[in-house]
Amino acid sequence: MEALIKIVPHAQPFALSQQVDYQPGKVVSLTLAQQPGVGITLFAFDAGEAISTHAAGGDAMATVLEGTARITIDGVPYTVNAGEAIVMPAGIPHAVEAVTAFKMYLVVAKAPNI
C-alpha cells in the first residue's frame, strides 16, 4: 500500500520540527500529504517573513512547533507561541507572519466532494 504521509519516517518516533529547516529571508514549506480531503504541510518562516491574506477551502489548523507567529483571522491578530495551535476557519481571510523565526505544522481539512 502506498504511504499517504510522505517524506517522514513511519512506525518510529521522529522530531517533527527537524523535518524542515529555516532559510534566511524565506518561507520554506514541505508537503507531507495532499489528498482531496486533507493537506498536511510543515513550514519554517524566517523572522519577519509572512504569507499575505488569503482564504482556504477548508479549516486550517496551525500548530506552532518553535518560535512565535502572528496569525490574523478576519482582521483580528493572534499571537501563537510554540506548543499552541489555532484554527483558521474555511473561507475566512487570514494571514501568517513570523514575529520570530518559527515553524508550524499545518493541517487543512476539507469536506469530501460528493
Residue pairs with C-beta under 8 A, 6 or more apart in sequence:
3 10
4 33
4 35
5 32
5 33
5 40
6 31
6 32
6 33
7 19
7 30
7 32
8 14
8 16
8 19
8 32
16 42
16 65
16 105
17 65
17 66
17 103
19 30
19 42
20 28
20 29
20 30
20 42
20 43
20 44
20 103
21 28
21 44
22 28
22 44
22 45
22 46
22 101
22 103
23 44
23 46
24 46
25 46
25 49
26 46
26 49
27 43
27 44
27 45
27 46
27 49
27 50
27 51
28 43
28 44
28 45
29 41
29 42
29 43
30 41
30 42
30 43
31 39
31 40
31 41
32 40
32 41
32 42
33 39
33 40
34 40
36 110
36 112
36 113
37 109
37 110
37 111
37 112
38 58
38 107
38 108
38 109
38 110
39 58
39 106
39 107
39 108
39 110
40 105
40 106
40 107
40 108
41 105
41 106
41 108
42 103
42 104
42 105
42 106
43 103
43 104
43 106
44 101
44 102
44 103
45 67
45 69
45 96
45 97
45 98
45 101
45 102
45 103
45 104
46 98
46 101
47 98
47 99
47 100
47 101
48 97
48 98
49 97
49 98
50 95
50 96
50 97
50 98
51 95
51 96
51 97
52 95
53 72
53 93
53 94
53 95
54 93
54 94
54 95
55 90
55 91
55 92
55 93
55 94
56 88
56 90
56 91
56 94
56 108
57 90
57 91
57 108
57 110
58 90
58 108
58 109
58 110
58 111
59 87
59 88
59 89
59 90
59 108
59 109
60 87
60 88
60 90
60 94
60 106
60 107
60 108
61 85
61 86
61 87
61 88
61 106
61 107
61 108
61 109
62 69
62 71
62 80
62 85
62 86
62 87
62 88
62 96
62 104
62 105
62 106
63 84
63 85
63 104
63 105
63 106
63 107
64 80
64 81
64 82
64 83
64 84
64 85
64 102
64 103
64 104
65 82
65 102
65 103
65 104
65 105
66 82
66 101
66 102
66 103
67 81
67 82
67 98
67 99
67 100
67 101
67 102
67 103
68 79
68 80
68 81
68 82
68 98
68 99
68 100
68 102
69 79
69 80
69 96
69 97
69 98
69 99
69 102
69 104
70 77
70 78
70 79
70 80
70 96
70 97
70 98
70 99
71 77
71 78
71 80
71 86
71 88
71 94
71 95
71 96
71 97
72 78
72 94
72 95
72 96
72 97
73 86
73 88
73 89
73 92
73 93
73 94
74 92
74 93
74 94
75 93
78 86
79 99
80 86
82 102
88 94
90 110
96 104
